[in-house]
């Protein structure tokens, strides 16, 4: 990582003493070696504004920036710009740093001449990569980029090739291949994110992980479905089932419906939002009135259906396991299957309705972190009515409201100060 400073080490020994200059250079070098590229280059650029710098010190910083942009970022035009500023400085023509800058500029120009045809292809592929192409055209473009990379492993812009490979693989939702291509680009030019949006790599990685999680969840659901179907078929319940067996199943579903409805109403009635949520602005409101049937509660209510499906699956499996002669084994099998089925349904619900669509706030520590937490679903637009979403309308005007409405507004709306007069909605 310190290779790009090699040319400066000897030069620094000849620099007239200047308080803090060497420290700044060392600090920038350390930050870059630690992978904190933006901070490192910002320190160097900020130091350039110091009016007390000598010409030599200023040119040393320019040389360091030029080396950084060519070796770490892969932005050779910007690197050349820094080198040319050194060449145009007032330093003597035979000064070592000016000589090195001219050599670096000539080296970059020679490389560009060597890879002139590859640069033309990359320019064309870059333009196509930023367009909205049909899937077949994107596949063709990926093949062309692959060929460019394979045929020119020493190409000075190979990192750019891998970047655009990743960008196009992402378009086709090939997230694993996209992440690997972005990673290859970063391996060649670790600070490329200062030149091209390499932060896409983090987005792709998260999407890939979610894709894998979804695949695992649905695979688990399919396996459970097969197990339930096989246990049901092998026990042949249609031969021995009586009305009491059907009645037990209906009672299970009725109990779940009652437990869900009662707990939903009870939780809605006793819930108090933490300060971190009530501090949200009206531009991105969080619906805090969770009473069943009110605006914003539909997603929570859909959990009832997932529970019903899970219990139905457990009931069908229990019909199959009821034929086991060893009763403790049947009870154990039902318990394990129930846990697996309901956990799978909860995971499917979370991935469909909550993942990347909610805020998780917890007041707990350690093991209580998840048990003490709540999931909040942001509302993209404030509800049109203050009566259904009062938290989205802070500081309403209550001066001329009738007493009952005034009392309701004071109880449900947010005020910066008690009885503050605001805008009428």
C-alpha positions in Angstrom: 0.0 0.0 0.0 2.9 2.4 0.6 4.4 1.9 -2.9 2.9 5.0 -4.2 4.8 7.1 -1.6 8.1 5.5 -2.5 9.2 8.3 -4.7 8.5 10.9 -1.9 10.6 9.3 0.9 13.9 10.5 -0.4 12.5 13.8 -1.4 11.1 14.5 2.1 14.6 14.4 3.6 15.5 17.4 1.5 12.4 19.5 2.4 13.0 22.6 4.5 11.4 22.1 8.0 7.8 22.9 8.0 5.7 22.2 11.1 3.2 19.5 10.6 3.8 18.7 6.9 5.5 15.4 7.5 2.8 14.5 10.0 0.1 15.2 7.4 1.8 13.0 4.8 2.3 10.2 7.3 -1.3 10.5 8.4 -2.6 10.3 4.8 -0.4 7.3 4.1 -1.7 5.5 7.2 -5.3 6.2 6.4 -4.9 4.9 2.8 -3.0 1.8 4.1 -6.0 1.2 6.4 -8.4 1.4 3.5 -9.8 4.8 4.5 -9.2 6.2 1.0 -11.6 9.1 1.0 -10.2 10.4 4.3 -6.6 10.0 3.1 -7.2 11.9 -0.1 -9.2 14.6 1.7 -6.3 15.3 4.0 -3.9 15.7 1.1 -6.4 18.0 -0.8 -7.0 20.1 2.3 -3.3 20.5 2.8 -2.9 21.9 -0.7 -4.9 25.0 0.5 -2.3 25.9 3.1 -0.7 29.1 2.0 2.4 28.4 4.0 3.5 25.5 1.9 6.6 25.8 -0.2 6.6 25.0 -3.9 8.3 21.7 -3.3 5.9 20.7 -0.6 2.9 21.6 -2.8 4.3 19.5 -5.6 5.0 16.6 -3.3 1.3 16.5 -2.4 0.3 16.8 -6.1 2.6 13.8 -6.8 1.1 11.8 -4.0 -2.4 12.5 -5.3 -1.4 11.6 -8.8 0.1 8.3 -7.7 -3.0 7.6 -5.5 -5.4 8.1 -8.4 -3.4 6.0 -10.8 -2.5 3.1 -8.4 -5.6 2.9 -6.2 -8.5 4.7 -7.9 -7.8 3.8 -11.6 -8.7 7.4 -12.7 -5.7 8.0 -15.0 -7.0 11.3 -16.4 -7.1 12.8 -13.0 -3.7 11.4 -12.2 -2.3 12.9 -15.3 -3.8 16.3 -14.4 -1.9 16.3 -11.1 1.4 15.2 -12.8 1.0 18.0 -15.4 0.5 20.6 -12.6 3.9 19.6 -11.3 5.4 19.8 -14.8 4.0 23.4 -15.1 5.3 24.5 -11.7 8.1 26.9 -11.1 10.5 24.2 -9.9 13.7 23.8 -12.0 13.2 21.4 -15.0 15.9 19.1 -13.6 14.3 18.8 -10.2 13.7 15.1 -9.3 10.0 15.5 -8.5 9.3 17.3 -11.8 11.3 14.6 -13.6 9.3 11.8 -12.0 6.0 13.6 -12.8 7.0 13.9 -16.5 8.0 10.2 -16.5 4.7 9.2 -15.0 2.8 11.3 -17.6 4.8 9.7 -20.4 4.2 6.2 -19.0 0.4 6.7 -18.9 0.4 8.1 -22.4 2.4 5.1 -23.6 0.0 2.7 -22.0 -3.0 4.5 -23.6 -1.3 4.1 -27.0 -0.6 0.4 -26.4 -4.3 -0.3 -25.5 -5.9 2.2 -27.9 -8.3 -0.5 -29.4 -9.2 -1.8 -26.0 -10.0 1.7 -24.8 -12.3 2.2 -27.8 -14.1 -1.1 -27.0 -14.4 -0.2 -23.3 -15.8 3.3 -24.2 -18.5 1.6 -26.3 -19.3 -1.0 -23.6 -19.4 1.8 -20.9 -22.0 3.7 -22.9 -24.1 0.6 -23.5 -23.9 -0.3 -19.8 -25.6 2.9 -18.7 -28.5 2.3 -21.2 -31.7 0.4 -20.6 -31.1 -2.7 -22.8 -33.2 -5.8 -23.5 -32.1 -8.9 -21.5 -30.6 -10.5 -24.6 -28.6 -7.4 -25.4 -27.3 -7.3 -21.8 -26.2 -10.9 -22.1 -24.3 -10.1 -25.3 -22.7 -7.1 -23.6 -21.6 -9.4 -20.7 -20.0 -11.8 -23.1 -18.1 -9.0 -24.8 -16.8 -7.7 -21.5 -15.8 -11.2 -20.4 -13.9 -11.6 -23.7 -12.2 -8.2 -23.2 -11.1 -9.3 -19.7 -9.9 -12.7 -20.7 -7.9 -11.6 -23.7 -6.3 -8.6 -21.9 -5.4 -9.7 -18.4 -2.8 -6.9 -18.1 -5.1 -4.2 -19.4 -4.5 -1.1 -17.3 -8.3 -0.5 -17.1 -9.2 -4.1 -16.2 -10.8 -2.9 -13.0 -13.3 -0.9 -15.1 -14.1 -4.0 -17.2 -15.0 -5.9 -14.1 -17.0 -3.0 -12.7 -19.2 -2.9 -15.8 -19.5 -6.7 -15.8 -20.9 -6.4 -12.3 -23.3 -3.7 -13.3 -24.7 -5.7 -16.2 -24.9 -8.9 -14.2 -26.9 -6.9 -11.6 -29.4 -5.9 -14.3 -30.0 -9.6 -15.0 -30.4 -10.2 -11.3 -27.4 -12.5 -11.3 -26.4 -11.2 -7.9 -23.7 -13.7 -7.1 -21.9 -13.1 -10.4 -22.4 -9.4 -10.0 -20.8 -9.4 -6.5 -17.8 -11.4 -7.7 -17.2 -9.0 -10.6 -17.4 -6.0 -8.3 -15.1 -7.7 -5.9 -12.6 -8.3 -8.7 -12.7 -4.6 -9.7 -12.0 -3.6 -6.1 -9.1 -6.1 -5.9 -7.5 -4.4 -8.8 -8.2 -0.8 -7.7 -9.2 -0.8 -4.0 -10.3 2.9 -4.1 -12.3 2.7 -7.3 -15.3 3.8 -5.4 -14.0 7.4 -5.6 -14.3 7.2 -9.4 -17.1 4.7 -10.1 -20.1 3.8 -7.9 -18.5 0.7 -6.5 -20.9 1.0 -3.5 -23.3 -1.1 -5.7 -21.3 -4.1 -4.4 -22.8 -3.7 -0.9 -26.3 -3.4 -2.4 -25.7 -6.5 -4.6 -24.3 -8.5 -1.6 -27.3 -7.7 0.5 -29.7 -8.6 -2.3 -27.8 -11.8 -3.0 -28.1 -12.8 0.7 -31.8 -12.1 0.7 -32.2 -14.1 -2.5 -30.5 -17.0 -0.8 -32.6 -16.6 2.4 -35.8 -16.6 0.3 -34.7 -19.7 -1.6 -33.9 -21.5 1.7 -37.3 -20.5 3.2 -39.3 -21.6 0.2 -37.2 -24.8 0.0 -38.0 -25.5 3.6 -41.7 -24.8 3.0 -41.6 -27.3 0.1 -40.0 -30.0 2.2 -42.5 -29.5 5.0 -45.3 -29.7 2.5 -44.0 -33.0 1.1 -43.6 -34.4 4.7 -47.1 -33.3 5.6 -48.6 -34.8 2.4 -46.7 -38.1 2.9 -47.7 -38.5 6.5 -51.3 -37.8 5.6 -51.3 -40.3 2.7 -49.5 -43.1 4.7 -52.0 -42.8 7.6 -55.0 -42.8 5.2 -57.2 -40.8 7.6 -60.2 -41.0 5.2 -60.6 -44.6 6.4 -60.9 -43.8 10.1 -61.7 -40.1 10.5 -64.9 -39.2 12.4 -66.6 -35.9 13.0 -64.8 -35.3 16.3 -61.5 -35.2 14.4 -62.8 -32.5 12.1 -64.2 -30.7 15.1 -60.8 -30.6 16.8 -59.3 -29.0 13.7 -62.0 -26.4 13.5 -61.5 -25.6 17.2 -57.8 -25.2 16.6 -58.4 -22.6 13.9 -61.1 -20.9 16.0 -58.8 -20.7 19.0 -56.0 -19.1 16.9 -58.5 -16.6 15.5 -59.7 -15.6 19.0 -56.1 -15.4 20.4 -55.0 -13.3 17.5 -57.9 -10.9 17.6 -57.8 -10.5 21.4 -54.1 -10.0 21.5 -54.1 -7.6 18.6 -56.7 -5.4 20.4 -54.9 -5.7 23.7 -51.5 -4.8 22.3 -53.0 -1.9 20.3 -54.6 -0.5 23.5 -51.5 -0.7 25.7 -48.8 0.3 23.2 -46.8 3.4 23.8 -44.3 4.5 21.0 -40.7 5.2 22.1 -39.3 8.7 21.7 -37.1 7.6 18.8 -40.2 6.9 16.7 -42.3 9.9 17.8 -39.4 12.2 16.8 -40.0 11.2 13.2 -41.0 14.0 10.9 -44.3 14.2 9.1 -42.5 13.8 5.7 -41.8 10.1 6.6 -44.5 9.3 9.2 -44.8 6.1 11.1 -48.3 4.9 11.7 -48.5 4.5 15.5 -52.3 3.9 15.8 -52.3 0.1 15.4 -56.0 -0.5 16.3 -57.4 -3.3 14.0 -59.3 -1.9 11.1 -57.4 1.4 11.1 -55.1 2.8 8.5 -51.8 1.0 8.5 -52.9 -2.1 10.4 -53.7 -4.2 7.3 -50.2 -5.9 7.2 -50.4 -6.9 10.8 -53.9 -8.4 10.2 -52.6 -10.5 7.3 -50.5 -12.4 9.9 -53.8 -14.0 10.9 -53.9 -15.8 7.5 -50.4 -17.0 7.8 -51.1 -18.5 11.2 -54.2 -20.2 9.9 -52.2 -21.8 7.0 -49.6 -22.9 9.5 -52.2 -24.5 11.9 -53.9 -26.2 9.0 -50.6 -27.8 8.0 -49.9 -28.8 11.6 -53.4 -30.3 11.9 -53.0 -32.4 8.7 -49.6 -33.6 9.9 -51.1 -34.5 13.3 -53.6 -36.7 11.5 -50.7 -38.7 10.0 -48.7 -38.9 13.2 -51.8 -40.0 15.2 -51.3 -43.5 13.8 -48.0 -43.8 15.6 -48.4 -46.4 18.4 -45.9 -44.8 20.7 -47.8 -41.7 21.9 -44.9 -39.7 23.3 -43.2 -40.0 19.9 -46.3 -38.6 18.2 -46.5 -35.7 20.6 -42.8 -35.0 20.1 -43.1 -35.1 16.3 -46.1 -32.8 16.4 -44.3 -30.3 18.6 -41.2 -30.2 16.3 -43.3 -30.0 13.2 -45.4 -27.2 14.7 -42.3 -25.2 15.5 -40.9 -25.7 12.0 -44.2 -24.9 10.2 -45.0 -21.8 12.2 -41.4 -20.5 12.0 -41.4 -21.0 8.2 -44.7 -19.1 7.9 -43.4 -16.3 10.1 -40.2 -16.1 8.0 -42.2 -15.9 4.8 -44.4 -13.2 6.3 -41.3 -11.2 7.4 -39.5 -11.5 4.0 -42.7 -10.4 2.1 -43.9 -7.5 4.4 -41.1 -6.4 6.7 -37.7 -7.0 5.2 -36.3 -3.6 3.9 -39.7 -2.1 4.4 -39.6 -1.6 8.2 -37.7 -0.1 11.1 -36.8 -2.3 14.0 -36.6 -0.5 17.4 -35.7 -2.3 20.6 -35.3 -1.1 24.2 -33.7 -4.4 25.2 -30.2 -5.6 25.7 -28.6 -9.0 25.1 -31.1 -11.8 24.7 -34.0 -9.3 25.3 -33.0 -7.3 22.2 -35.4 -9.1 19.8 -38.0 -10.0 22.4 -38.3 -6.4 23.5 -38.4 -5.0 20.0 -41.1 -3.7 17.7 -41.3 -3.5 13.9 -42.5 -0.2 12.4 -43.8 0.1 8.8 -43.1 3.6 7.4 -46.1 5.1 5.5 -44.8 6.5 2.1 -47.4 9.3 2.1 -49.2 10.9 5.1 -52.8 9.7 5.4 -55.2 12.2 4.1 -57.2 12.3 7.3 -55.9 13.6 10.7 -58.5 11.3 12.4 -56.9 8.1 11.0 -53.3 9.1 11.3 -52.9 11.9 13.8 -49.2 11.4 14.3 -48.6 12.5 10.6 -50.0 15.9 11.4 -48.0 17.6 14.1 -49.0 20.9 15.7 -52.6 21.3 14.3 -54.5 24.5 15.0 -56.8 23.8 17.9 -57.7 27.4 18.8 -61.2 27.4 17.3 -61.9 23.6 17.6 -64.9 22.6 19.7 -64.1 21.2 23.2 -64.5 17.5 22.3 -62.4 17.8 19.2 -59.8 19.9 21.0 -59.5 17.3 23.7 -59.1 14.5 21.1 -56.4 16.4 19.2 -54.4 17.2 22.4 -54.5 13.5 23.3 -53.5 12.0 19.9 -51.5 14.6 18.0 -47.9 15.6 18.5 -47.2 19.2 19.8 -43.9 20.9 20.3 -45.6 22.7 23.2 -48.9 22.0 24.9 -51.8 23.5 23.0 -49.6 25.0 20.4 -51.4 26.6 17.5 -50.4 25.4 14.1 -51.6 25.2 10.6 -55.2 24.0 10.0 -55.5 20.8 8.0 
